[in-house]
Amino acid sequence: MENENVDDTGDADFEFDEDEIVEIIEINEGDGLLENLDSIDIDDGDDEGGEEGGADGLIDSSSFVFKQHTDAVFTVSVDKKSSNLVVTGGQDDRGFVWSANTGEQIMECNGFKDSVTCVGFSPDGSMVAMADLSGVIRVYDIETKKEVWSFECSDTEWLQWHPVANVLLLGTTDGDVWMWKVPSGDCKTFQGPGCTANCGRILPDGKRLCVGYDNGLVKIWDLKDVNTLHSFNPGREGHGSSVVCMDCHHDNARIMTGSTDVTSRLYNANTGKFLGSLDCKNKESTDENSVETCGFSKIQNYAATGTLLGTLCIWDVPTQTARNVCPHEAGIVKLKWDAISPLIYTACLDGVLRLWDSRNGQCVTQWAGHQDAILDFDISSDGNTLISVSEDKTARVFSLHTPDR
């Protein structure tokens, strides 16, 4: 396909060096729990929790509460290199870098024009990026605590670092996706269809990008040539309405998306084939619903979806049938599969984190402490720590394992 999407204002000639992608490091979202469920730390919270109880009177099981934000905390990410450094961003127009182990504040980042909604550490752990709703992006050097690069574009929807290179991608409300080398600022853009680029994910091979748009369109882009490889059109292979979440399988081929049309769809990124649609509707309710979060298991041929009405569904991918349905007390904001076990973490609008066994659909344990809706969470790469953020203006650290792990 002829390339018509290179941004004229940027450096259209920059490419990934071959030695930057010698091997692709799969983006693990936590090394996870041991297969032996006895290793899970089910903390009663008698000693180490916060001052107050959690939602619905549950005991606060957090080991530390970060309270430097003065308004709702929207986003969190843990540095995969250290499993210790945490970055959070909130409605107070500020970002913080701090230690999950000690609670020490490392950096406070100001100068934003709106809520900080996107954050993330570079793959080598040397830099941290933050973006606010208005499109202000700032990148800081962790060691010197100095700003090393900044940019302003249209309103921000999502941000992601490349898995092995210091390359930053960001999706916007006008539909464009920007890609920069940091800190040089060399730039390319992927021009959208004229509507919001709601979500995006770099495939594990580091060479392709999947983007979901507000009109239901799903596109696979080539990062090097800025060409469209495959398009799944709205209302046909694509969704009937806004695409709000997605995940890429570690096999480098399968992609799943979730939408406000209350379906999740499966695609093959290599062949461009539409693989099927998963119906996530709650037929007993007429309330507003959508698929808010989705993901592939890292060890089994399962996938999971979480909806606004609070239904976690475990799907058998080959047959596209529901294996287990796990009801929640409130809407599911985010789910994460464990990296080495058949377990799934979920975060909910009721302020509770839960752990589910995908094999039988049972809730293994739960962690409370937040006084309001959880908006995001992340897990350290060593699998020992979970950090969640909430409307209650706090970030909370939860220990996932016993000390003898």
C-alpha positions as CSV (number, residue, x, y, z in Angstrom):
1,M,0.0,0.0,0.0
2,E,1.3,3.4,-0.9
3,N,2.2,5.5,2.2
4,E,0.2,8.7,2.4
5,N,0.2,9.2,6.2
6,V,3.7,10.5,7.1
7,D,3.5,13.8,9.1
8,D,5.1,16.5,7.0
9,T,6.1,18.5,10.1
10,G,8.1,15.6,11.5
11,D,11.2,13.6,10.5
12,A,9.6,11.1,8.1
13,D,12.9,9.3,7.6
14,F,13.5,7.9,11.1
15,E,13.4,4.2,11.4
16,F,13.9,1.7,14.1
17,D,17.5,0.5,14.1
18,E,17.9,-3.2,13.6
19,D,19.8,-3.5,16.9
20,E,16.9,-1.8,18.7
21,I,14.8,-4.8,17.9
22,V,17.2,-7.6,18.0
23,E,14.8,-9.5,20.2
24,I,11.3,-8.6,21.3
25,I,10.6,-8.6,25.0
26,E,7.0,-9.5,25.6
27,I,5.4,-7.0,27.8
28,N,4.5,-8.9,30.9
29,E,2.0,-7.2,33.2
30,G,3.5,-8.9,36.3
31,D,5.3,-12.2,36.7
32,G,2.3,-13.2,38.7
33,L,1.4,-15.8,41.3
34,L,2.7,-19.3,41.8
35,E,0.6,-22.1,40.6
36,N,0.3,-23.1,44.3
37,L,-2.6,-21.0,45.6
38,D,-1.2,-21.5,49.1
39,S,1.4,-18.8,48.3
40,I,-1.3,-16.1,48.0
41,D,-1.1,-13.7,50.9
42,I,-4.7,-13.3,52.1
43,D,-4.0,-10.4,54.5
44,D,-6.6,-9.7,57.2
45,G,-5.4,-6.2,57.4
46,D,-5.2,-6.1,61.2
47,D,-1.8,-4.4,61.4
48,E,-0.7,-2.8,58.1
49,G,-3.8,-1.3,56.5
50,G,-4.8,2.3,56.2
51,E,-6.6,4.2,58.9
52,E,-10.1,3.4,57.8
53,G,-11.9,0.4,56.5
54,G,-12.6,-0.3,52.8
55,A,-15.7,-0.3,50.7
56,D,-18.8,-1.9,52.3
57,G,-17.0,-2.2,55.6
58,L,-14.3,-4.6,54.4
59,I,-11.0,-4.4,56.3
60,D,-8.3,-2.3,54.6
61,S,-5.7,-4.8,53.4
62,S,-3.3,-2.3,51.8
63,S,0.2,-2.2,53.2
64,F,0.8,1.5,52.3
65,V,-1.4,4.5,51.2
66,F,0.1,7.2,49.0
67,K,-1.8,10.5,49.7
68,Q,0.1,13.2,47.9
69,H,-2.6,13.7,45.3
70,T,-5.3,16.2,46.2
71,D,-8.0,14.9,43.8
72,A,-9.0,11.7,42.0
73,V,-6.1,9.6,40.8
74,F,-6.7,8.3,37.3
75,T,-3.7,6.3,36.2
76,V,-0.8,4.2,37.5
77,S,2.2,2.3,36.1
78,V,5.0,0.3,37.8
79,D,8.6,0.4,36.4
80,K,9.2,-3.1,35.0
81,K,12.9,-2.9,35.5
82,S,12.9,-2.2,39.2
83,S,9.5,-3.5,40.3
84,N,9.6,-0.6,42.8
85,L,9.2,2.8,41.2
86,V,5.6,3.9,40.6
87,V,4.2,6.8,38.6
88,T,0.7,8.1,39.2
89,G,-1.3,10.9,37.6
90,G,-4.5,12.7,38.7
91,Q,-7.2,15.2,38.4
92,D,-5.0,17.7,40.4
93,D,-3.0,18.2,37.2
94,R,0.1,16.6,38.8
95,G,2.2,13.4,38.4
96,F,4.3,11.7,41.1
97,V,7.1,9.1,41.0
98,W,7.4,7.3,44.2
99,S,8.7,4.0,45.8
100,A,6.3,1.1,46.3
101,N,8.7,-0.4,48.9
102,T,9.2,2.6,51.1
103,G,6.5,5.1,50.1
104,E,9.2,7.8,49.5
105,Q,8.3,10.5,47.0
106,I,11.0,10.6,44.3
107,M,9.6,13.3,42.0
108,E,6.6,15.7,41.7
109,C,5.8,16.8,38.2
110,N,3.8,20.0,37.6
111,G,3.2,22.3,34.7
112,F,0.3,20.4,33.2
113,K,-2.9,22.2,31.9
114,D,-5.4,19.5,32.8
115,S,-5.8,16.1,34.5
116,V,-2.8,13.8,34.1
117,T,-4.5,10.7,32.6
118,C,-1.6,8.7,30.9
119,V,1.8,7.7,32.4
120,G,4.5,5.1,31.8
121,F,8.1,4.2,32.2
122,S,10.5,3.7,29.3
123,P,11.5,0.1,28.6
124,D,15.0,0.7,30.1
125,G,13.6,2.4,33.1
126,S,15.6,5.6,32.6
127,M,12.6,7.9,31.7
128,V,9.0,8.4,32.7
129,A,6.4,10.0,30.4
130,M,3.2,11.8,31.5
131,A,0.4,13.3,29.4
132,D,-2.6,15.3,30.4
133,L,-6.1,15.5,28.8
134,S,-5.2,18.7,26.9
135,G,-2.4,17.1,25.0
136,V,0.6,18.2,27.0
137,I,3.3,15.4,27.1
138,R,6.4,15.6,29.3
139,V,9.2,13.1,29.7
140,Y,11.6,13.2,32.6
141,D,14.9,11.6,33.3
142,I,14.6,9.5,36.5
143,E,18.2,9.9,37.7
144,T,18.5,13.7,37.2
145,K,14.7,14.4,37.8
146,K,14.9,16.8,34.9
147,E,12.5,17.2,32.0
148,V,14.2,16.0,28.8
149,W,11.5,16.4,26.2
150,S,8.0,17.8,25.9
151,F,5.3,18.3,23.2
152,E,1.8,19.6,22.8
153,C,-0.8,18.1,20.5
154,S,-4.6,17.6,20.5
155,D,-6.4,16.0,23.5
156,T,-4.9,12.8,24.8
157,E,-6.6,9.4,24.8
158,W,-3.7,6.9,25.5
159,L,0.0,6.6,25.7
160,Q,2.4,3.6,25.3
161,W,6.2,3.1,25.2
162,H,7.6,0.7,22.6
163,P,8.6,-2.5,24.4
164,V,12.4,-2.3,23.5
165,A,13.1,1.1,22.2
166,N,12.8,4.6,23.6
167,V,10.0,5.4,21.3
168,L,6.7,6.9,22.6
169,L,3.3,6.5,21.0
170,L,0.2,8.6,21.8
171,G,-3.4,8.5,20.5
172,T,-5.6,11.6,20.4
173,T,-9.2,12.7,20.2
174,D,-8.8,13.9,16.6
175,G,-7.9,10.4,15.6
176,D,-4.2,10.8,14.9
177,V,-1.5,8.6,16.6
178,W,1.9,10.3,17.1
179,M,5.2,8.4,17.4
180,W,8.4,10.0,18.7
181,K,11.9,9.0,19.3
182,V,12.7,10.3,22.8
183,P,14.5,12.5,23.6
184,S,15.4,13.5,20.0
185,G,11.8,14.2,19.1
186,D,12.0,12.6,15.6
187,C,8.3,12.2,14.7
188,K,5.8,10.3,12.5
189,T,2.0,10.4,12.6
190,F,-0.6,7.8,11.7
191,Q,-3.6,9.7,10.4
192,G,-7.0,8.6,11.7
193,P,-10.4,8.5,10.0
194,G,-11.6,11.7,11.6
195,C,-12.8,10.4,14.9
196,T,-11.1,9.6,18.3
197,A,-8.4,7.0,18.5
198,N,-9.7,5.5,21.7
199,C,-7.2,2.8,22.4
200,G,-4.0,1.4,20.9
201,R,-1.6,-1.4,21.5
202,I,1.8,-2.3,20.0
203,L,2.0,-5.9,19.0
204,P,4.7,-8.1,20.7
205,D,6.8,-8.1,17.6
206,G,7.4,-4.4,18.1
207,K,6.7,-3.7,14.4
208,R,3.0,-3.2,14.3
209,L,0.3,-1.2,16.0
210,C,-3.3,-1.9,16.5
211,V,-5.7,1.1,17.0
212,G,-9.4,1.1,17.9
213,Y,-11.5,4.2,16.9
214,D,-14.7,5.8,18.1
215,N,-16.7,4.8,15.0
216,G,-16.0,1.0,15.5
217,L,-13.0,0.8,13.1
218,V,-10.0,-1.3,14.0
219,K,-6.7,-0.8,12.1
220,I,-3.4,-2.6,12.0
221,W,-0.5,-0.2,11.2
222,D,3.1,-0.9,10.1
223,L,5.3,1.2,12.5
224,K,8.2,1.5,10.1
225,D,6.4,2.5,6.9
226,V,3.3,4.1,8.6
227,N,1.1,2.1,6.2
228,T,-2.2,0.4,7.0
229,L,-1.8,-3.3,6.9
230,H,-5.4,-4.3,7.7
231,S,-8.7,-2.5,8.4
232,F,-11.8,-4.0,10.0
233,N,-14.6,-1.7,9.0
234,P,-17.4,-0.4,11.3
235,G,-20.5,-2.5,11.4
236,R,-19.0,-5.4,9.5
237,E,-15.8,-7.0,10.8
238,G,-15.4,-3.9,13.0
239,H,-17.6,-2.9,15.9
240,G,-21.0,-1.2,15.7
241,S,-19.9,1.6,18.0
242,S,-16.8,2.9,19.9
243,V,-13.9,0.6,20.5
244,V,-12.7,1.2,24.1
245,C,-10.2,-1.6,24.9
246,M,-8.0,-4.2,23.3
247,D,-5.3,-6.8,23.9
248,C,-2.7,-8.6,21.7
249,H,-1.9,-12.2,22.2
250,H,1.8,-13.2,22.7
251,D,1.5,-15.4,19.6
252,N,1.9,-12.1,17.7
253,A,-1.2,-12.9,15.6
254,R,-4.5,-12.7,17.6
255,I,-6.1,-9.5,18.7
256,M,-9.2,-9.0,20.7
257,T,-11.2,-5.7,21.1
258,G,-14.0,-4.6,23.3
259,S,-16.7,-2.0,22.5
260,T,-19.7,0.0,23.7
261,D,-21.7,-2.4,21.4
262,V,-21.2,-4.9,24.2
263,T,-19.2,-7.3,22.1
264,S,-15.6,-8.4,22.0
265,R,-14.2,-9.2,18.6
266,L,-11.3,-11.5,17.5
267,Y,-8.9,-10.8,14.6
268,N,-5.8,-12.3,13.0
269,A,-3.3,-9.5,12.6
270,N,-1.2,-11.5,10.2
271,T,-3.9,-12.5,7.7
272,G,-6.3,-9.7,8.3
273,K,-9.1,-12.3,8.9
274,F,-12.0,-11.6,11.2
275,L,-12.2,-14.6,13.6
276,G,-15.5,-14.0,15.4
277,S,-17.5,-12.0,17.9
278,L,-18.2,-12.7,21.6
279,D,-21.6,-11.5,22.8
280,C,-21.1,-10.0,26.3
281,K,-24.6,-8.5,26.7
282,N,-26.5,-9.0,30.0
283,K,-29.9,-10.0,28.6
284,E,-31.6,-9.6,32.0
285,S,-30.8,-5.9,32.2
286,T,-31.6,-2.9,30.1
287,D,-29.1,-0.6,31.8
288,E,-26.2,0.9,29.8
289,N,-23.4,-1.6,29.3
290,S,-20.1,-1.9,27.4
291,V,-17.0,-4.1,27.3
292,E,-14.6,-2.0,29.4
293,T,-11.6,-4.3,29.5
294,C,-10.4,-7.5,27.8
295,G,-7.3,-9.7,27.7
296,F,-5.8,-13.0,26.6
297,S,-4.4,-15.6,29.1
298,K,-0.7,-16.0,29.0
299,I,-0.7,-19.7,29.7
300,Q,-4.0,-21.1,28.4
301,N,-6.2,-20.7,25.3
302,Y,-8.6,-18.5,27.2
303,A,-9.6,-14.9,27.0
304,A,-11.6,-12.7,29.4
305,T,-13.9,-9.7,29.1
306,G,-15.2,-7.3,31.8
307,T,-18.3,-5.1,31.5
308,L,-19.7,-1.9,32.9
309,L,-22.5,-3.9,34.5
310,G,-19.9,-6.0,36.4
311,T,-19.7,-9.3,34.5
312,L,-16.4,-11.1,34.1
313,C,-16.6,-13.7,31.4
314,I,-14.0,-16.4,30.7
315,W,-14.0,-17.5,27.1
316,D,-12.6,-20.6,25.4
317,V,-10.9,-19.0,22.4
318,P,-11.0,-21.9,19.9
319,T,-14.7,-22.5,20.4
320,Q,-15.6,-18.9,21.3
321,T,-17.9,-20.1,24.1
322,A,-18.2,-18.9,27.6
323,R,-16.4,-21.1,30.1
324,N,-17.3,-19.3,33.3
325,V,-19.3,-16.2,34.2
326,C,-18.2,-14.3,37.3
327,P,-20.6,-11.6,38.6
328,H,-19.3,-8.6,40.4
329,E,-20.9,-6.1,42.8
330,A,-20.2,-3.2,40.4
331,G,-18.7,-2.3,37.0
332,I,-15.3,-3.7,36.1
333,V,-12.8,-1.1,35.3
334,K,-9.8,-3.2,34.3
335,L,-8.7,-6.9,34.3
336,K,-5.2,-8.5,34.1
337,W,-4.3,-12.1,33.6
338,D,-1.6,-13.5,35.8
339,A,1.6,-14.3,33.9
340,I,2.2,-17.8,35.2
341,S,-1.1,-19.1,36.5
342,P,-4.8,-19.3,35.4
343,L,-5.8,-16.4,37.7
344,I,-7.3,-13.0,36.8
345,Y,-7.2,-9.8,38.7
346,T,-10.2,-7.4,38.4
347,A,-10.7,-3.8,39.7
348,C,-14.2,-2.4,40.2
349,L,-16.2,0.7,40.8
350,D,-17.1,-0.6,44.3
351,G,-13.5,0.0,45.3
352,V,-12.5,-3.7,45.6
353,L,-9.8,-5.7,43.8
354,R,-10.6,-9.4,43.3
355,L,-8.7,-12.5,42.2
356,W,-10.5,-15.2,40.2
357,D,-9.6,-18.7,39.2
358,S,-10.5,-19.0,35.5
359,R,-10.8,-22.8,35.7
360,N,-13.8,-22.8,38.0
361,G,-15.0,-19.2,38.1
362,Q,-14.4,-18.9,41.8
363,C,-13.2,-15.7,43.6
364,V,-9.9,-16.7,45.3
365,T,-9.5,-13.6,47.4
366,Q,-10.1,-9.8,47.4
367,W,-8.4,-6.7,48.6
368,A,-10.2,-3.7,50.0
369,G,-9.2,-0.3,51.3
370,H,-10.4,2.3,48.8
371,Q,-13.3,4.5,49.8
372,D,-14.4,5.1,46.2
373,A,-14.2,3.7,42.7
374,I,-10.9,2.2,41.5
375,L,-9.9,3.8,38.2
376,D,-6.7,1.8,37.4
377,F,-4.2,-0.7,38.7
378,D,-0.8,-2.2,37.8
379,I,1.3,-5.2,39.1
380,S,5.0,-5.2,39.6
381,S,7.0,-7.4,37.2
382,D,8.2,-9.6,40.1
383,G,4.5,-10.3,40.9
384,N,4.8,-9.3,44.5
385,T,3.0,-6.0,44.5
386,L,-0.3,-4.5,43.2
387,I,-0.8,-0.8,43.2
388,S,-4.3,0.7,42.6
389,V,-5.6,4.3,42.2
390,S,-9.0,5.7,43.0
391,E,-11.5,8.5,43.0
392,D,-10.7,8.7,46.8
393,K,-7.5,10.6,45.9
394,T,-5.2,7.8,47.0
395,A,-2.9,5.1,45.5
396,R,-2.7,1.9,47.6
397,V,-0.1,-0.8,47.7
398,F,-1.1,-4.4,48.3
399,S,1.2,-7.3,49.0
400,L,0.3,-10.3,46.9
401,H,2.6,-12.9,48.4
402,T,3.8,-14.3,51.6
403,P,7.4,-13.3,52.6
404,D,8.8,-16.8,51.9
405,R,8.0,-16.6,48.2
